[in-house]
Amino acid sequence: MSPTRKPSLATLSVARARAALGVVAVVAVVTVGGSGCRFGEAAFSTSFDDVGFDPGGTVFATLDGRDQNLVEDGDPRVAVAMTWVVFDPAGDLSDLDGAALSSMAHEMAVRDALTLVFANQGEVDPGARFLVVREGGAIVQSGDGDDVLPGLDFRLHVAPERLDAGSTYAGIAPFGSRRTLEVTIDEATFGDTDPVVAGELTLTFDAIAGRDAGDAREGSISGAFRAPLVVEAVAEKNAALLAGAQGSDAVLALPLPPRGEPL
Amino acid sequence: MSRRAPHPAVLACLAALPWATSCAVAVDGSFAGLPFSPDGTAVAVLDENDVLVRGGAVVPVGLNRAQKRVSLWLSSERVDPGVDWRTLGGARLAELRTRLALSDLLVVQGLDYDALGDGDELTARDDAGRKSGDFAFALSHRALGDDALAGLGNGLGARVTVTARAERVDDGDPRGGSVRVALDVERERAAGQPAGDLVTGTVSLTVDVPFAPERLGEANLAVVAPIAACAAAAGPLGAGACADEPALPVVDGGGVH
């Protein structure tokens, strides 16, 4: 038989405190999350001691089904966009007031983000593996043998370093400029019921002798993402709104540039 | 070069506010009664390093003495240059940008550190948009009310000449150093402007400030400089639209931002 305990002022206080903490926790989650629930998921870890990477606020996929002239693409590109900023990419951000939109665009520029672009929807299937190697703005390798597909590109936006009076140029630790991205698709559905693209990725940074600084960082970011599909027109309109004054240098690279042009 | 010590009053200000002070700017004169008093905030940055971006690789490099440059910016607004403005929330940053755009603002960039150290007099001119000289500058006036506008006659003389002469330059390693610079800002009639009843004259500014931390100072200057350039071109009536001018790129280990 379990012991019973007569309620006392002390135990009531503890219970109330716990309940209050629960309320605080819920309020905190809603506040941090902005809208209260996040769209999509992404979680990454890094091999760097002092650099995290968190573009898990909003994660969504979209098909680039039509170009700027509304010409339909029979095998469209698939973009998976991830950003620290929390918003509803399936809603219409133009309903927000200007100050909120401006703040969101500002945060977009100073937080982590990553956009993956697959060249052909038809290749984005469960189990598919993709690889791309970039050195600066140039793709130097795409795919690897028969099992690892080409047709992947990406835009990485690492949050700018937060400067203070102690920040020095000598303290800049650049990332290696050879960047290898490997993506494995775990789930890809494009139908009417809960369409989503999910997978795992590893982005590796290597220094290039003679080009990178001697102390360039080498290491990797790895993790998984789950990106519900958002209608192209809505996704592109929202991304354009968030790009704000950054224009074509938009963090998410959305709307996508025409095929053949660099991200 | 001269090695004048800072005035005791300036030293007192420096103690209160480490490297950006309102009391470090002395203003003398006006443009025919139109004040120009950018004495709310003064920041000097000694550019001793650069960051190259080569094929995607970010490579910090130190500058030799001949390559070092000094930048100054002065505003009638009191703002805090001691924080990285990019870390401010969007609303606070927008407010700060608006205040700067609507202030008396002077940004001077590219002063030759070596020449300043030798006591040379450096000059630059903006002649109705045609720029020349030893350095770059942008000057804009705070928003003017109807009363002020009524007293402007045929408007502002559009030929602006800035002359800079250092009275002290101390790179002061490892403590950051300081600079004392005399700036004469002269407004004159530009060719093509109507003769007479133009706002002309000379404002003399003396700036005595420690150098700001280089990276932080340059990151915030990347916000101020485009606003000043836009406001200088737009004039006092259009300067408010310059608050949203995109910042210049800033490079760090993650790339160009």
Boltz contact constraints between the chains, C-beta under 6 A:
constraints:
  - contact:
      token1: [A, 99]
      token2: [B, 91]
      max_distance: 6.0
  - contact:
      token1: [A, 102]
      token2: [B, 90]
      max_distance: 6.0
  - contact:
      token1: [A, 103]
      token2: [B, 90]
      max_distance: 6.0
  - contact:
      token1: [A, 103]
      token2: [B, 91]
      max_distance: 6.0
  - contact:
      token1: [A, 106]
      token2: [B, 90]
      max_distance: 6.0
  - contact:
      token1: [A, 110]
      token2: [B, 86]
      max_distance: 6.0
  - contact:
      token1: [A, 136]
      token2: [B, 55]
      max_distance: 6.0
  - contact:
      token1: [A, 136]
      token2: [B, 56]
      max_distance: 6.0
  - contact:
      token1: [A, 158]
      token2: [B, 254]
      max_distance: 6.0
  - contact:
      token1: [A, 160]
      token2: [B, 252]
      max_distance: 6.0
  - contact:
      token1: [A, 160]
      token2: [B, 257]
      max_distance: 6.0
  - contact:
      token1: [A, 161]
      token2: [B, 252]
      max_distance: 6.0
  - contact:
      token1: [A, 162]
      token2: [B, 84]
      max_distance: 6.0
  - contact:
      token1: [A, 162]
      token2: [B, 87]
      max_distance: 6.0
  - contact:
      token1: [A, 163]
      token2: [B, 84]
      max_distance: 6.0
  - contact:
      token1: [A, 163]
      token2: [B, 215]
      max_distance: 6.0
  - contact:
      token1: [A, 163]
      token2: [B, 216]
      max_distance: 6.0
  - contact:
      token1: [A, 163]
      token2: [B, 219]
      max_distance: 6.0
  - contact:
      token1: [A, 165]
      token2: [B, 213]
      max_distance: 6.0
  - contact:
      token1: [A, 167]
      token2: [B, 215]
      max_distance: 6.0
  - contact:
      token1: [A, 167]
      token2: [B, 216]
      max_distance: 6.0
  - contact:
      token1: [A, 169]
      token2: [B, 49]
      max_distance: 6.0
  - contact:
      token1: [A, 169]
      token2: [B, 60]
      max_distance: 6.0
  - contact:
      token1: [A, 172]
      token2: [B, 60]
      max_distance: 6.0
  - contact:
      token1: [A, 172]
      token2: [B, 252]
      max_distance: 6.0
  - contact:
      token1: [A, 172]
      token2: [B, 253]
      max_distance: 6.0
  - contact:
      token1: [A, 173]
      token2: [B, 253]
      max_distance: 6.0
  - contact:
      token1: [A, 174]
      token2: [B, 58]
      max_distance: 6.0
  - contact:
      token1: [A, 174]
      token2: [B, 253]
      max_distance: 6.0
  - contact:
      token1: [A, 177]
      token2: [B, 56]
      max_distance: 6.0
  - contact:
      token1: [A, 177]
      token2: [B, 57]
      max_distance: 6.0
  - contact:
      token1: [A, 211]
      token2: [B, 55]
      max_distance: 6.0
  - contact:
      token1: [A, 211]
      token2: [B, 57]
      max_distance: 6.0
  - contact:
      token1: [A, 212]
      token2: [B, 57]
      max_distance: 6.0
  - contact:
      token1: [A, 213]
      token2: [B, 59]
      max_distance: 6.0
  - contact:
      token1: [A, 245]
      token2: [B, 246]
      max_distance: 6.0
